[in-house]
C-alpha cells in the first residue's frame, strides 16, 4: 500500500505535551509493542532491562546540542536581532550557516553584535531567512565555543511554548551527549539514567555510539502528499569500526538483538548497510528518509518517543512497527494519557 502524508494525521487537541522531563528520567512510562504477537504492554522505562538479554547491543546517538540561539543587535541602528546557528561551515574561518530574524533587515555586509564579547559579519544570503556569517573573533575556536555556550540559548522544539532557561543546557541533553553539533536532542536517549545503563551493562548489554548531528530540518514539516517527493535535509553522521564490528557480531549471532535508541540511530545504521547486509564504518552525510514500506537490514528493535502527526519521525516508527499496529498503539496512548513529544514518554518496538 502506497502511504500518503494524510495517512499520518491524528488529533492532538487532547494530548499531554510536557515542557520538562520527569525526574528521574527513567520514571517515564514505556509502551512495549511486540510486532510478532501484536501485543501492547504498559511499563515504566526503568523496567526496559526485562526486554534485553546478554549480548544485545544498544546503538545510541552521542551528539550534543549546543546553545544555538543568539540574541544581539545590528550595527548603527541598534535594532534587536536573532541569529539561529544551523551548522559550522568552515571552522578555520569561523563561518556558520544561520537563520536570521528579522530577515528583511539583515543584509550582506551588516555587522551583528552579541554583547561586548562577540561580533559577526554577514557574508552571504542563502535563502529568504538564511545567511552565512563570519564571527570576527581573535582567538581559537574552543574559546569561541565557550562564549557561544555562555551567551546562547538552547534551541527548544517549536511546540515548547516557554522561554528556554539555564537549566535547559543540561535538561535538553541525553546522558550520552559528547560530540557537539546538534540543534535538537535525540530525545529517545533522554529516558536513560547512568544507573539504568549500569544495570543493563551488568546484564551483558553493550551500549555503542554513533553520531548524527541533528539539524533544524527535523522540525521541518512534510509539505507533499506524495511521500516519494519529500527530501530530508542532509545531516552529518559517523559510525566507528568498533561500533560496526559489534553490530555485525550481533547480527551474525542470530540470537542477539541490535536495538536502535531513537530514529537518528536507526538512520545511521541503515545508512551504513553494505550489499552483504552488514554494517560498514564511515563518515558522511545522510538524507535517508524511512517510511512504509521499508526493508530494515540491521535494526531489530527500536526505542522511540511519541511523535507529532505527519512527521518523518512518526513515519519511521510506522515503517518499523507496521502502520496499522502503530496507529492502534497511538490511540491507546491517547486514551491512557501517555505524554507526547520531546519530553514525553517512550515506546519500545520489538
Buried (B, 14 or more C-beta within 10 A) or exposed (E): EEBEBEBBEEEEEEBEBBEEBBEEBBEBBBBBBBBEEEEBBEBBBBEBEEBBEEBBBBBBBBBBBBBBBBBBBBEEEEEEBBBBBBBBBEEEEBBBBBBBBEBEEBEEEBBBBBEEEBBBBBBEBEEEBBBBBBBEBEEEEEEBBEBBEEBBBBBBBEEBEEEBEEEBBEBBBBBBBEBBBBBBBBBBBBBBBEEBBEBBEEBEBBBBBBBBBBBBBBBEEBEEEEBEEBEBEEBBBBBBEEBBBBBBBBBEEEEBBBBBBBBBBBBBBBBBBEEEEBBBBEEEEBEBBBBBEBEBBBBBBBBBBBBBBBBBBBBBBBBBBBBEBBBBBBEBBBEEEBBBBBBBBBBBBB
